[in-house]
Amino acid sequence: MVVAHKAHRPLIHTLRFVQDHQESTRASPANAEYCPLERPRPSTGRIAPSPEPCTGRGGLSPMGWEASSDCAILHQEEVRRVITTTGSRPQTLISRGQILEDTPGTIGELRRSDDLVTTPVAIARNIATAHERLDEDGYLYLPGYLLRDEVLAARHELCSQLAEHGLIRSDHPVDDAILVPGATLGVKSSDVARANRALQHLLYATDGPMIRFYRALFGEEVRHFDFTWLRLVKPGMGTASHCDLVFMGRGTHQLCTSWTPLGDIDRHLGGLIVLEGSHRQHDLTGDYLATDVDTVCENRHDGAWTGPDGVRNRPDLATGAITDDHVGLRRKFGGRWLTTDYRAGDLLVFNMVLVHASLDNQSADRLRLSSDSRYQRASEPADERWIGIDPPAHGPQSARPVIC
């Protein structure tokens, strides 16, 4: 086993605040409830960002600020018009149907850390610097760290599975992942991930580069969540901004996400974006990070998951998102949205409190394929929702009552 400097336990400075804040928030029933998260309405005809920050129309989100109804949100038809008028590879960055600002100080490239991490042996030598960079940036971007051939083998097996399920076209090269119009998967994507031997080996092999990386990073044996998040993103909107802690914070908070592109994912196909410095914005994220998406108000509908009208007991937690307004969010936080053109073999590692989202898939008919997997020290408690042969995951089976 590669042993790192055990005296340095990464993420402590960022996450200790979160845990302290959660304790103080749980002690105050007044802080337990928030109004439903506002989602900006599409505005037809506007394809430029609003000149002023989005200032909202009522309804505080768990972040404590409002989303606007007049933000630059595009209908899907307008997104297609942007694509057709700017060429097959538009430079315009769109997230949740909203054109992101592209002025100095608003968009940037992810900081590369392949100078520190080229092999598991290299990270063991540079572990102190890697910890410092993870604390400073909230992420480590490792271009080419994984074996490209192994990533592409996992992609090929995945595309073959999806073709068998009728989701992608078999009359094209299967690895192109061309979507069958109107098709749906019909099975849980986590089951597809579990059945993909090449993907399981890539993410979890005990002697593979992923696990060896985390052994070096954590300085001891590691465990991974048994649940694998497989992302099959169709053309259209990507993921709204969020932090991972609200989905998996019942065990240790000292865990990391690995976002693994299963193929080349450029800005056009819609890769991950992270908000620079957001993991240190405790005054803005504290209330949000103190939430758990599977909590229910025990004094509402007798603690049932849904009320008589079928609406979630706590509709504000239905998605775990911060907002769809990624222009307004960046203006509120400062910093830049960071991204890159990802290639198979790249790895993006980040902590539980970094705000991130994804760009929209602007292709005409291709699936964007990636996976999320989580890792922690084996000696620390794990969130039970993601452990076991068939993890319970989110839903009423994982409900935790609170007083609202």
C-alpha positions in Angstrom: 0.0 0.0 0.0 1.2 3.5 -0.8 1.3 5.4 2.5 1.0 9.2 2.5 1.7 11.7 5.2 -1.1 10.7 7.7 -0.6 13.9 9.7 -2.3 15.9 6.9 -6.0 15.0 6.5 -7.3 16.8 3.4 -10.5 18.9 3.3 -10.5 19.4 7.1 -10.4 23.2 6.9 -13.3 23.5 4.5 -15.5 20.8 5.9 -15.1 21.5 9.7 -17.1 24.7 9.2 -19.9 22.7 7.4 -20.2 20.2 10.2 -20.2 22.9 12.9 -22.8 24.8 10.9 -25.0 21.7 10.5 -25.0 21.1 14.2 -26.0 24.7 15.0 -28.7 24.6 12.2 -30.2 21.4 13.4 -30.5 22.9 16.9 -32.7 25.7 15.6 -36.1 24.6 14.2 -36.5 28.0 12.6 -33.7 27.2 10.3 -35.1 23.9 9.2 -37.5 25.1 6.5 -37.0 27.1 3.4 -39.4 28.2 0.7 -39.4 26.2 -2.5 -36.4 26.9 -4.8 -37.4 29.2 -7.6 -36.7 28.1 -11.2 -36.4 30.9 -13.7 -39.0 30.9 -16.4 -37.9 30.7 -20.1 -37.9 34.1 -21.8 -38.5 33.8 -25.5 -36.4 35.7 -28.0 -33.6 36.6 -25.6 -30.3 34.9 -26.1 -28.0 37.2 -24.3 -27.3 37.4 -20.6 -29.2 39.9 -18.5 -27.2 43.1 -18.1 -27.9 43.1 -14.3 -27.6 40.3 -11.8 -30.8 38.3 -11.5 -32.7 39.8 -8.6 -35.8 37.6 -8.3 -39.5 37.5 -7.7 -40.0 36.0 -4.2 -39.1 32.5 -2.8 -35.9 32.2 -1.0 -33.8 29.2 -1.9 -31.7 27.3 0.7 -28.9 29.6 -0.4 -30.9 32.6 0.9 -31.1 34.5 -2.3 -33.6 34.7 -5.1 -33.6 33.6 -8.7 -35.0 35.9 -11.4 -37.8 35.3 -13.9 -36.1 37.6 -16.4 -32.8 35.7 -16.7 -31.5 34.7 -20.1 -33.1 31.3 -20.3 -33.5 29.7 -23.7 -36.2 27.5 -25.0 -34.9 24.4 -26.6 -35.8 25.7 -30.0 -33.6 28.8 -29.3 -30.7 26.6 -28.3 -31.0 24.8 -31.6 -31.1 28.2 -33.4 -27.9 29.2 -31.6 -26.3 25.9 -32.8 -27.4 26.2 -36.4 -26.4 29.9 -36.7 -23.0 29.5 -35.2 -21.9 26.3 -36.8 -21.6 22.7 -35.6 -19.2 23.6 -32.8 -20.5 26.8 -31.2 -18.1 28.7 -28.9 -21.1 29.9 -26.9 -21.2 28.2 -23.5 -24.8 27.3 -22.4 -25.8 25.9 -19.0 -29.4 25.1 -18.1 -30.5 27.0 -21.2 -28.7 30.1 -20.2 -25.8 31.7 -22.1 -22.9 32.1 -19.7 -21.1 35.4 -19.7 -17.9 35.4 -21.7 -16.0 38.4 -20.5 -12.7 38.7 -18.6 -13.0 37.2 -15.2 -16.1 35.1 -15.8 -14.9 32.0 -17.7 -11.6 30.1 -17.3 -9.7 26.9 -17.7 -9.4 24.3 -15.0 -6.0 24.4 -13.3 -4.1 21.3 -14.4 -2.5 19.1 -11.7 -0.7 16.6 -13.9 2.5 18.3 -12.8 1.8 16.6 -9.4 0.0 13.4 -10.4 1.2 11.5 -13.4 1.3 8.1 -11.6 0.3 6.9 -8.1 4.0 6.9 -7.2 4.3 10.5 -8.2 1.4 11.6 -6.0 3.0 9.9 -3.1 6.1 12.0 -3.6 4.0 15.2 -4.0 1.2 14.5 -1.6 1.7 17.6 0.6 1.5 19.8 -2.4 -1.5 17.9 -3.7 -3.3 18.4 -0.4 -2.5 22.1 -0.5 -3.9 22.4 -4.0 -7.0 20.5 -3.2 -7.6 22.7 -0.2 -6.9 25.8 -2.2 -8.9 25.0 -5.4 -11.5 22.5 -4.1 -10.5 20.1 -7.0 -7.7 18.4 -8.7 -7.8 18.2 -12.5 -5.7 15.3 -13.7 -5.5 15.1 -17.5 -4.5 11.7 -18.8 -4.1 10.1 -15.4 -6.3 7.1 -16.2 -5.4 4.7 -19.0 -7.2 5.9 -22.1 -7.6 2.4 -23.5 -9.3 1.2 -20.2 -11.7 4.2 -20.4 -12.6 3.5 -24.0 -13.1 -0.2 -23.2 -15.6 0.8 -20.5 -17.3 3.2 -23.0 -17.5 0.4 -25.6 -19.1 -2.0 -23.2 -21.5 0.7 -22.0 -22.5 1.7 -25.6 -23.1 -2.0 -26.4 -25.4 -2.2 -23.3 -27.3 0.9 -24.3 -27.7 -0.4 -27.9 -29.2 -3.6 -26.5 -31.6 -1.6 -24.5 -32.6 0.4 -27.6 -31.3 3.7 -26.4 -28.6 4.3 -29.0 -28.6 3.4 -32.7 -27.0 0.2 -33.8 -26.8 1.2 -37.4 -24.0 3.6 -36.6 -20.7 2.8 -34.9 -21.9 1.9 -31.5 -19.2 3.9 -29.7 -20.5 7.1 -31.3 -23.5 6.9 -28.9 -26.0 8.2 -31.4 -29.4 8.5 -29.6 -32.5 6.8 -30.9 -35.1 9.6 -31.1 -37.6 9.4 -28.3 -36.0 6.4 -26.7 -35.7 5.9 -22.9 -33.5 3.5 -21.1 -36.1 1.5 -19.3 -33.8 0.2 -16.6 -31.9 1.9 -13.8 -28.6 3.4 -15.0 -27.0 2.2 -11.7 -27.9 -1.4 -12.7 -26.2 -0.8 -16.1 -23.1 0.5 -14.3 -23.0 -2.5 -12.0 -23.2 -4.9 -14.9 -20.4 -3.2 -16.8 -17.3 -5.1 -15.8 -14.9 -2.8 -17.6 -16.3 0.3 -15.8 -16.2 -1.5 -12.4 -12.6 -2.4 -13.0 -11.8 1.2 -14.1 -13.3 2.8 -11.0 -12.8 0.2 -8.3 -10.0 -2.3 -9.1 -7.9 -2.5 -5.9 -4.6 -2.3 -7.9 -5.9 0.2 -10.4 -4.8 3.9 -10.7 -8.1 5.2 -9.2 -7.9 3.3 -5.9 -4.1 3.8 -5.7 -4.6 7.5 -6.1 -7.0 7.6 -3.2 -4.8 5.5 -1.0 -2.0 8.0 -1.5 -4.4 11.0 -1.0 -6.0 9.7 2.2 -2.9 8.0 3.6 -4.6 4.7 4.4 -6.9 2.1 2.9 -10.0 3.5 1.2 -13.5 2.4 0.5 -15.8 3.5 -2.3 -19.5 3.8 -2.4 -21.1 0.8 -3.9 -23.5 2.9 -5.9 -22.2 4.3 -9.2 -23.8 7.3 -10.7 -23.8 6.8 -14.5 -24.6 10.0 -16.4 -26.3 9.5 -19.8 -27.0 13.1 -20.8 -29.2 13.6 -23.8 -29.1 16.7 -26.1 -30.5 19.6 -24.1 -30.0 20.9 -20.6 -27.3 19.8 -18.3 -27.1 19.7 -14.5 -28.1 22.6 -12.3 -25.6 23.9 -9.8 -25.2 22.0 -6.5 -22.7 20.6 -4.0 -22.5 16.9 -3.4 -22.7 17.1 0.4 -26.5 17.5 0.5 -26.8 14.1 -1.2 -24.3 12.1 0.8 -23.5 13.7 4.1 -24.7 11.1 6.6 -21.3 9.5 7.0 -17.9 11.2 7.0 -17.6 14.5 5.1 -14.0 13.6 4.3 -14.8 12.1 0.9 -14.2 13.0 -2.7 -16.0 12.7 -6.0 -14.3 11.4 -9.1 -16.0 12.7 -12.2 -14.8 10.5 -15.1 -15.5 11.4 -18.7 -16.3 8.1 -20.6 -15.0 9.5 -23.9 -14.0 12.8 -25.2 -16.3 15.6 -23.9 -15.7 19.0 -25.3 -17.7 22.2 -24.4 -20.1 21.4 -27.2 -21.0 18.0 -25.7 -21.4 19.6 -22.3 -18.7 18.7 -19.7 -18.6 19.6 -16.0 -18.1 23.2 -14.8 -16.9 24.3 -11.3 -17.3 27.6 -9.7 -13.9 29.0 -8.7 -13.4 29.4 -4.9 -17.0 28.4 -4.1 -15.8 25.8 -1.5 -14.6 28.7 0.7 -17.8 30.8 0.5 -19.1 29.6 3.8 -21.2 32.7 4.4 -23.1 32.0 1.2 -23.3 28.2 1.3 -23.7 27.4 5.0 -27.5 27.1 5.1 -27.6 25.1 1.9 -24.9 22.7 3.0 -26.7 22.0 6.3 -29.5 20.4 4.4 -30.1 16.7 3.6 -32.3 16.1 0.5 -33.9 13.1 2.1 -35.2 14.8 5.2 -39.0 15.2 5.8 -40.9 17.4 8.2 -42.3 15.1 10.8 -44.9 17.8 11.8 -46.1 18.0 8.2 -48.4 15.3 6.7 -47.5 13.1 9.7 -44.0 12.8 8.3 -45.1 11.2 5.0 -42.8 11.5 2.0 -45.6 13.1 0.0 -48.8 14.9 1.0 -52.3 14.1 -0.2 -51.7 16.3 -3.3 -48.7 14.1 -4.2 -46.2 17.0 -3.6 -43.0 16.2 -1.7 -43.1 16.8 2.1 -40.2 19.2 1.6 -40.5 20.5 -2.0 -37.5 22.7 -1.5 -35.3 19.6 -1.4 -36.8 17.8 -4.4 -33.7 18.3 -6.6 -30.9 19.4 -4.2 -30.0 22.2 -6.6 -28.9 25.6 -5.7 -30.3 27.4 -8.8 -30.6 27.2 -12.6 -29.3 30.8 -12.8 -25.6 30.3 -13.3 -25.0 33.8 -14.4 -26.5 35.2 -11.2 -24.8 32.6 -9.1 -21.4 33.5 -10.4 -22.1 37.2 -9.8 -23.1 36.5 -6.3 -20.1 34.4 -5.5 -17.5 36.0 -7.6 -14.9 33.9 -9.3 -15.1 32.2 -12.6 -16.9 29.2 -14.1 -14.0 26.8 -14.9 -14.1 24.0 -17.5 -12.1 22.5 -20.3 -12.4 20.1 -23.2 -12.1 16.7 -21.5 -10.6 13.6 -23.1 -11.0 10.0 -22.2 -8.4 9.3 -19.5 -8.9 12.6 -17.7 -10.0 12.6 -14.1 -11.6 15.5 -12.1 -11.5 15.0 -8.3 -13.3 17.4 -6.0 -14.6 17.8 -2.5 -18.1 17.8 -1.2 -18.6 21.5 -0.9 -17.4 22.8 -4.3 -20.3 24.2 -6.4 -20.5 22.6 -9.8 -22.8 22.1 -12.7 -22.6 21.1 -16.3 -22.8 22.7 -19.7 -25.7 21.8 -21.9 -25.3 19.0 -24.5 -25.5 21.1 -27.7 -25.1 18.1 -30.0 -27.9 17.1 -32.3 -28.1 13.4 -31.4 -25.2 12.3 -29.2 -25.3 11.0 -25.6 -22.7 12.5 -23.2 -21.4 9.7 -21.1 -19.6 10.0 -17.8 -19.6 8.5 -14.3 -19.5 9.8 -10.7 -17.9 7.7 -8.0 -17.1 8.5 -4.4 -14.2 7.5 -2.2 -13.3 7.9 1.5 -11.1 6.5 4.2 -12.1 2.9 5.1 -11.8 3.7 8.8 -14.5 6.4 8.7 -18.3 6.0 8.6 -20.1 5.8 5.3 -23.5 7.1 4.2 -25.7 4.1 4.4 -27.7 5.2 1.3 -24.9 4.3 -1.0 -23.6 1.1 0.6 -24.5 -2.6 -0.1 -25.4 -4.9 -3.0 -28.5 -2.8 -3.8 -28.1 0.5 -2.0 -31.3 2.2 -0.9 -30.3 5.6 -2.5 -32.7 8.5 -2.4 -36.4 8.3 -1.7 -38.9 7.5 1.1 -36.9 4.5 2.1 -34.1 6.9 3.2 -36.3 9.5 4.8 -35.0 11.1 8.0 -37.6 13.1 10.0 -36.8 16.6 11.4 -38.9 19.3 13.1 -39.7 22.1 10.7 
